[in-house]
Amino acid sequence: MSTSLPVLRTQARRQFFEEGVCPSSLPQQIAESWLRCRQQGIADDGFDPLVSADLQQALQANEHLLRVALPELDGLYEQVLGTQSVVLLTDAAGLILNTTGNPQFMKKAEQVALLPGVSWAEASKGTNAIGTALALADSVQVRGGEHFLAQNIGISCSASPVFAPNGRLAGVLNVSGDARLHHLHALGLVRLAAQQIEHRWLSMAGDEHWLLRLHPRSELLGSPREGVLSFIGETLIAANRVALHWLGLSWQDLGRSRFADLFEAALKPIVAPQQIYTQRGQHFYITITAPKAKLATRPLIEPEFNERSVVQPFQKQLDKAVRVLNAGVAVLLQGETGSGKEVFARALHQASQRSKGPFVAINCAALPESLIESELFGYEEGAFTGAKRKGYLGKLREAHGGVLLLDEIGDMPLAMQARLLRVLQEREVTPLGSSQSYKVDFAIVCASHRDLPKLVAEGGFRADLFYRLQDFTVRLPPLCEHANLPGFITGLWQELGGVKRQIRLEDELLGALNRYPWPGNVRQLLSLLKTLLALADDGDSLGIRDLPEAYQVPVSQASLASNSQGLIEQTIAQFEGNISKAAAALGVARSTLYRRRRSLA
């Protein structure tokens, strides 16, 4: 006689939680999630729903997702009404936005925190269908005792991710019910509903782009089972997962593939279903709708900006940093504010052997001195007034198995530096209010815009900690000192979608941007480029006239020669003694500025 599923799950939990053995009876997805949760020290921390104002802000931020998903939420509710279940929609971080379902089961759902405003990310709720679907970007079913936290073993959950047309993971659709009942079709229902949401989302953007619908059977064109592709000009910019699967594409092909790369035909309006062959020899029935008007604003759907382009000029340094980090040596990033230190750290994490572990960042300058200790080391329940119920894990333990970024470490108080040094030496963390220590294993990356050796000499930073962290230092130059700034700017412009929309940056504009001092570095440049992109029409050619006023007034070399030393010294003071930035602001080379200062001295 076969062993029942509940008995198997009980035996599995005993093996894992009491004996430390990962049971072979668990599905692979569940076993891997349990291991991730154990590594991160996930524990029952209760639940604190967002306050009303914060929840409203989250609802507004996900307004479009809610609008396209609402019909499927209602339809799914009708299908599970008699099965003691609740239907949930979350955002991309696992925060529940909407719940509807069986009134009797809703009470039980509330008891286990299946409520709007509560996060069900895997990092906070352990193995569960919502959080694990987000972690895997795939459909998941988690039944009863397969949940990592014991308080959730009374529910059975099925979830499917929902993707925006540009491939961004937008949220999760989930059905949760009583674990004592069979929910044989729940996973199939949420998969189908997620597919229908994605279909509706893409179809709603049809007036602004070329929209191609395809299916092997002509009678299914127009149904949620069809594939849908969207083009700007000849360039593929959006799709649903059905179309990508049929054509052998991935989200990374958006913005890269052209119509002619995919089909043996020309891009033109097709009203009645027409058979067409792909470049791979497949045949589909298609219809094609032309855009109704030229885009006057930034398109609603476009490939996501890839942050790695920011660190592309420093690829050699990144490669070396990866080797150092993999060897267990700390990496120190030095650079001005906005120069891309955190982006570099994220790229370092992704390229390292710890890429599957968490990336945890904390800005030491952004926290009050009284909170840094609790944020880093965590605390036990009741450790101080205002402490969370069940305590707090702390960033050092959250980073277990991954990479910890201590940003602006030069602003860390001396007392915390001593505790951090002890953790790095002993690889153990003792939370506030606790006598128990916990083993931690993480790689450490530190970043600062301050002169750390000078701080050490002045007594503002511990020498022993500094020498522990400075074995490998990467210096990220200010933006105005990039070796090929115009090339860097045009590369970012392409990544942001400007080239895809056929918006050209004129040479005069690139020259002005090359001369600008960029006190805000890469962060400021990205902000400007996004503004230009938002205000431009497709096919525009942008010149100096299109720049905000602050970027249009470089001082020429002639005006420099006709002015007194006061202008020069004032400009240098404005940029805190940085000659490169002052020279760029004045529109001259550094050597010219040096010569002019000497002649006026």
Secondary structure, 3 states (H helix, E strand, C coil): CCCCHHHHHHHHHHHHHCCCCCCCCCCHHHHHHHHHHHHHCCCCCCCCCCCHHHHHHHHHHCHHHHHHHHHHHHHHHHHHCCCCEEEEEEECCCEEEEEEECHHHHHHHHHCCCCCCCECCHHHHCCCHHHHHHHHCCCEEEEHHHCCCHHHCCEEEEEEEEECCCCCEEEEEEEEEECCCCCCCHHHHHHHHHHHHHHHHHHCCCCCCEEEEEECCHHHCCCCCCEEEEEECCEEEEECHHHHHHHCCCHHHCCCCEHHHHECCCCCCEEEEEEEEECCCCEEEEEEECCCCCCCCCCCCCCCCCCHHHHHHHHHHHHHHHHHHHCCCCEEEEECCCCCHHHHHHHHHHHCCCCCCCEEEEECCCCCHHHHHHHHHCECCCCCCCCCCCCECCHHHHCCCCEEEEECHHHCCHHHHHHHHHHHHHCEECCECCCCCEECCCEEEEEECCCHHHHHHHCCCCHHHHHHHCCEEEEECCHHHCCCHHHHHHHHHHHHCCCCCCCEECHHHHHHHHHCCCCCHHHHHHHHHHHHHHHCCCCCEECHHHCCHHHCCCCCHHHHHCCCHHHHHHHHHHCCCCHHHHHHHHCCCHHHHHHHHHHHC
